[in-house]
């Protein structure tokens, strides 16, 4: 028998699912005033999965605990279910072409950006540590089904990896095939590298991708400022570069990952993080306006909070 408890002051609400060999009239909803009632239980509809629940109420408006998503995934996987006559409509967020909302960001990006910024700057190894795969998969599935995602329960490392996953699963990568070509990156000189990244490399990247990079690198720049994360711009570049590149040549992909003084994607990402305000001048002005910001990193990330408040 399974039960769900909700504490109300000094009283408890217990909703129990009866066994098949027990009549429903033997179970009660007792908060001090409600007694056993056959009529009451006749009005209850038992829901076995989130898919069924979604046909009755909008899941995006419910705070569903992460453990429930994980349990539901196991139930859905093991159950043989009839075809649903009215499937739940949802919009995938991961693995689809990047489409920036006007003056906004895709939901997983803006929510994870804000959560990591406000909760992760004291987390050692941020963006390097891998969270439990079940929690990550449950959160990603929830986004892909337009459901509410409680990042407080999922945790900082889930939010951080979700952001990396969003970038990695874009059908067109930032660098490589259908992105900025490796040849342009390899041509980066040893001197004037910041100017080259801004004036040459970013020019090979679409407006939507540059906007995404601007917000992501603003967060990475703030993470690099925190000594508690132990994630320098170099470390962040090493972690992030593999998520931004993809081609038909796996060996070339591997060779493009290292950061440092080489002419690689990893080095480009490191420059974007270390010299954020010098690299993203056009994107910063597009988001914040022509006035020179006092702290572009914080000002850019403050706009993410405003997006979330408006959504």
C-alpha positions as CSV (number, residue, x, y, z in Angstrom):
1,X,0.0,0.0,0.0
2,X,1.4,3.4,-0.9
3,X,0.6,6.6,0.8
4,X,1.4,10.3,0.5
5,X,1.6,12.5,3.6
6,X,1.1,16.2,3.8
7,X,1.6,18.0,7.1
8,X,-1.0,20.6,8.0
9,X,-0.1,22.2,11.3
10,X,-0.3,19.3,13.8
11,X,-2.7,17.4,11.5
12,X,-1.7,15.0,8.7
13,X,-3.4,14.3,5.4
14,X,-2.9,10.7,4.3
15,X,-4.2,9.5,0.9
16,X,-3.8,5.8,0.6
17,X,-4.3,3.7,-2.5
18,X,-6.2,0.6,-1.4
19,X,-5.1,-2.9,-2.2
20,X,-7.3,-4.8,-4.7
21,X,-8.6,-7.0,-1.9
22,X,-9.8,-4.1,0.2
23,X,-12.9,-2.1,-0.3
24,X,-12.4,1.7,-0.6
25,X,-14.9,2.4,2.2
26,X,-12.3,1.1,4.7
27,X,-9.9,4.0,3.9
28,X,-10.3,7.4,5.3
29,X,-9.2,11.0,4.8
30,X,-9.0,12.3,8.3
31,X,-8.0,15.8,9.2
32,X,-10.1,15.9,12.4
33,X,-13.4,16.7,10.6
34,X,-13.7,14.4,7.6
35,X,-14.8,10.9,8.5
36,X,-15.0,7.7,6.5
37,X,-17.4,8.1,3.6
38,X,-18.3,5.8,0.8
39,X,-19.6,8.8,-1.2
40,X,-16.3,10.7,-0.8
41,X,-14.2,7.8,-2.1
42,X,-16.6,7.3,-5.0
43,X,-15.5,10.7,-6.2
44,X,-11.8,9.9,-6.2
45,X,-10.1,9.0,-9.4
46,X,-6.9,7.0,-9.0
47,X,-4.0,8.3,-11.1
48,X,-1.1,5.9,-11.9
49,X,1.2,8.1,-14.1
50,X,2.0,11.7,-14.8
51,X,0.8,11.2,-18.3
52,X,-2.7,10.4,-16.9
53,X,-2.5,13.3,-14.5
54,X,-1.6,15.7,-17.3
55,X,-4.9,14.9,-19.0
56,X,-6.8,16.4,-16.0
57,X,-4.6,19.3,-14.9
58,X,-1.7,21.3,-16.5
59,X,1.5,19.8,-15.1
60,X,3.4,23.0,-15.8
61,X,1.5,24.6,-12.9
62,X,2.2,21.8,-10.4
63,X,5.4,21.5,-8.3
64,X,6.1,17.8,-8.9
65,X,9.1,16.5,-6.8
66,X,12.0,15.2,-8.7
67,X,11.6,11.7,-7.0
68,X,8.1,11.5,-8.6
69,X,9.5,12.1,-12.1
70,X,12.1,9.4,-11.5
71,X,9.4,6.9,-10.2
72,X,7.1,7.8,-13.1
73,X,9.8,7.1,-15.6
74,X,10.3,3.6,-14.2
75,X,6.5,3.0,-14.2
76,X,6.1,4.3,-17.7
77,X,9.0,2.1,-18.9
78,X,7.7,-1.1,-17.4
79,X,4.0,-0.7,-18.1
80,X,2.2,-1.9,-21.2
81,X,-0.3,0.9,-21.8
82,X,-3.1,1.4,-24.3
83,X,-2.7,4.1,-26.9
84,X,-3.8,7.4,-25.3
85,X,-6.7,8.9,-27.2
86,X,-5.8,12.5,-26.4
87,X,-2.0,12.7,-26.1
88,X,-0.4,15.5,-24.0
89,X,0.9,18.2,-26.3
90,X,4.4,19.3,-25.5
91,X,7.3,21.1,-27.1
92,X,10.8,19.7,-27.0
93,X,13.5,21.9,-25.6
94,X,16.6,19.8,-26.1
95,X,18.0,18.6,-29.4
96,X,16.0,21.1,-31.6
97,X,17.1,24.0,-33.7
98,X,17.9,27.1,-31.7
99,X,15.1,29.5,-31.8
100,X,15.5,32.5,-29.5
101,X,12.3,34.1,-28.2
102,X,12.1,37.9,-28.8
103,X,14.2,39.5,-26.1
104,X,14.5,36.2,-24.3
105,X,16.2,32.8,-24.0
106,X,14.9,29.2,-24.2
107,X,13.3,28.2,-20.9
108,X,16.0,25.6,-19.9
109,X,18.7,28.1,-20.6
110,X,17.3,31.0,-18.6
111,X,16.2,28.9,-15.7
112,X,19.5,27.0,-15.3
113,X,21.5,30.2,-15.8
114,X,19.7,31.9,-13.0
115,X,19.8,28.9,-10.7
116,X,23.5,28.2,-11.1
117,X,24.3,31.9,-10.7
118,X,22.4,32.3,-7.4
119,X,23.1,28.8,-5.9
120,X,26.3,27.5,-7.4
121,X,29.1,30.0,-7.0
122,X,30.3,28.2,-3.9
123,X,30.2,24.8,-5.4
124,X,33.6,23.3,-5.9
125,X,34.0,21.7,-9.3
126,X,31.0,23.4,-10.8
127,X,30.3,22.2,-14.4
128,X,32.9,19.4,-13.9
129,X,30.9,17.1,-11.6
130,X,28.3,14.7,-13.0
131,X,25.0,14.4,-11.2
132,X,23.0,11.2,-10.8
133,X,21.9,10.1,-14.3
134,X,18.3,9.5,-13.1
135,X,17.9,13.0,-11.8
136,X,19.4,14.5,-14.9
137,X,17.2,12.5,-17.2
138,X,14.1,13.2,-15.2
139,X,14.7,17.0,-15.3
140,X,15.5,16.9,-19.0
141,X,12.3,14.9,-19.7
142,X,10.3,17.3,-17.7
143,X,11.5,20.3,-19.8
144,X,10.8,18.3,-23.0
145,X,7.2,17.7,-21.8
146,X,6.7,21.4,-20.8
147,X,6.4,20.4,-17.1
148,X,7.5,22.3,-14.0
149,X,11.1,21.6,-13.0
150,X,12.1,22.1,-9.4
151,X,15.8,22.9,-9.6
152,X,15.9,23.3,-5.8
153,X,15.3,19.6,-5.5
154,X,17.3,18.6,-8.6
155,X,20.4,20.5,-7.3
156,X,23.1,22.7,-8.7
157,X,25.0,20.0,-10.5
158,X,21.9,18.9,-12.4
159,X,21.2,22.5,-13.4
160,X,24.8,23.0,-14.6
161,X,24.9,19.8,-16.7
162,X,21.5,20.6,-18.2
163,X,22.9,23.9,-19.5
164,X,25.9,22.0,-21.0
165,X,23.5,19.4,-22.4
166,X,21.3,22.0,-24.1
167,X,24.4,23.4,-26.0
168,X,25.8,19.9,-26.8
169,X,22.5,18.6,-28.2
170,X,21.9,21.6,-30.6
171,X,21.5,20.0,-34.1
172,X,24.1,22.5,-35.4
173,X,27.1,22.9,-33.2
174,X,28.8,26.3,-32.4
175,X,32.0,25.1,-34.0
176,X,32.6,22.5,-36.7
177,X,30.1,21.2,-39.2
178,X,27.5,23.9,-39.9
179,X,29.2,26.1,-37.3
180,X,32.3,28.2,-37.3
181,X,34.8,26.1,-39.2
182,X,37.9,24.6,-37.6
183,X,40.1,26.3,-40.2
184,X,39.0,29.7,-38.9
185,X,39.9,28.7,-35.4
186,X,43.3,27.2,-36.4
187,X,44.1,30.6,-38.1
188,X,43.9,32.4,-34.8
189,X,47.3,34.2,-34.3
190,X,49.4,34.2,-31.2
191,X,49.0,38.0,-30.8
192,X,45.8,40.0,-30.9
193,X,43.7,36.9,-30.0
194,X,40.9,38.8,-28.3
195,X,40.4,41.0,-31.4
196,X,40.5,37.9,-33.6
197,X,37.8,36.1,-31.6
198,X,35.6,39.2,-31.6
199,X,36.1,40.4,-35.2
200,X,36.7,37.1,-37.0
201,X,35.4,34.1,-35.1
202,X,32.1,35.6,-33.8
203,X,31.4,36.9,-37.3
204,X,31.2,33.3,-38.5
205,X,28.5,32.5,-35.9
206,X,24.8,33.3,-36.3
207,X,23.1,36.0,-34.2
208,X,21.1,33.6,-32.1
209,X,24.2,31.5,-31.3
210,X,26.2,34.6,-30.4
211,X,23.4,35.7,-28.1
212,X,23.4,32.3,-26.4
213,X,27.2,32.4,-26.1
214,X,27.0,35.8,-24.6
215,X,24.7,34.7,-21.7
216,X,26.5,31.4,-21.2
217,X,30.0,33.1,-21.1
218,X,28.7,35.7,-18.7
219,X,27.8,33.0,-16.2
220,X,31.2,31.2,-16.8
221,X,33.0,34.5,-16.3
222,X,31.2,34.9,-12.9
223,X,32.0,31.3,-12.0
224,X,35.7,31.9,-12.8
225,X,35.7,34.9,-10.4
226,X,34.8,32.7,-7.5
227,X,37.7,31.1,-5.8
228,X,35.4,28.6,-4.1
229,X,34.4,26.9,-7.3
230,X,38.1,26.2,-8.1
231,X,37.0,26.6,-11.8
232,X,39.3,29.0,-13.6
233,X,38.6,30.2,-17.1
234,X,41.1,27.5,-18.3
235,X,39.2,24.7,-16.4
236,X,35.9,25.9,-17.6
237,X,37.1,26.0,-21.2
238,X,38.3,22.4,-21.0
239,X,34.9,21.3,-19.6
240,X,32.8,23.4,-22.1
241,X,34.7,23.1,-25.4
242,X,33.6,19.5,-26.1
243,X,30.0,20.6,-25.8
244,X,30.4,23.3,-28.4
245,X,32.1,21.4,-31.2
246,X,31.2,18.6,-33.5
247,X,32.3,17.4,-37.0
248,X,32.6,14.3,-39.1
249,X,36.2,13.9,-37.9
250,X,36.5,12.6,-34.3
251,X,40.2,13.1,-34.3
252,X,39.9,16.7,-35.3
253,X,37.2,17.1,-32.6
254,X,39.6,15.9,-29.9
255,X,42.4,18.1,-31.1
256,X,40.1,21.1,-30.9
257,X,39.3,20.6,-27.2
258,X,42.5,21.7,-25.3
259,X,42.6,25.2,-23.9
260,X,45.6,27.4,-23.4
261,X,47.8,29.0,-26.0
262,X,47.0,26.7,-28.9
263,X,44.7,27.8,-31.7
264,X,41.8,25.6,-30.7
265,X,38.1,25.8,-29.7
266,X,39.1,25.4,-26.1
267,X,41.4,28.4,-26.3
268,X,38.6,30.4,-27.9
269,X,36.2,29.6,-25.1
270,X,38.9,30.5,-22.5
271,X,39.3,33.9,-24.2
272,X,35.5,34.4,-24.2
273,X,35.4,33.8,-20.5
274,X,38.5,35.7,-19.5
275,X,37.8,38.7,-21.7
276,X,34.0,38.7,-21.8
277,X,33.4,42.4,-22.0
278,X,36.0,42.9,-24.8
279,X,34.7,39.9,-26.9
280,X,31.0,40.4,-26.6
281,X,30.8,44.2,-27.1
282,X,28.1,44.1,-29.7
283,X,26.0,41.5,-27.9
284,X,26.2,43.4,-24.6
285,X,25.1,46.6,-26.3
286,X,22.2,44.7,-27.9
287,X,21.0,43.4,-24.5
288,X,21.8,46.4,-22.3
289,X,21.6,49.3,-24.6
290,X,24.3,51.7,-25.8
291,X,25.3,53.0,-22.3
292,X,28.5,51.5,-21.1
293,X,27.7,49.1,-18.2
294,X,29.5,49.3,-14.9
295,X,29.7,45.5,-14.7
296,X,28.6,43.8,-17.9
297,X,28.7,40.3,-16.4
298,X,26.3,41.0,-13.6
299,X,24.1,43.3,-15.7
300,X,23.7,40.6,-18.4
301,X,22.8,38.0,-15.8
302,X,20.4,40.4,-14.1
303,X,18.4,40.5,-17.3
304,X,18.0,36.7,-17.0
305,X,16.3,37.2,-13.6
306,X,13.9,39.7,-15.3
307,X,13.1,37.1,-18.0
308,X,12.2,34.5,-15.5
309,X,10.1,36.9,-13.5
310,X,8.2,37.8,-16.7
311,X,7.6,34.3,-17.8
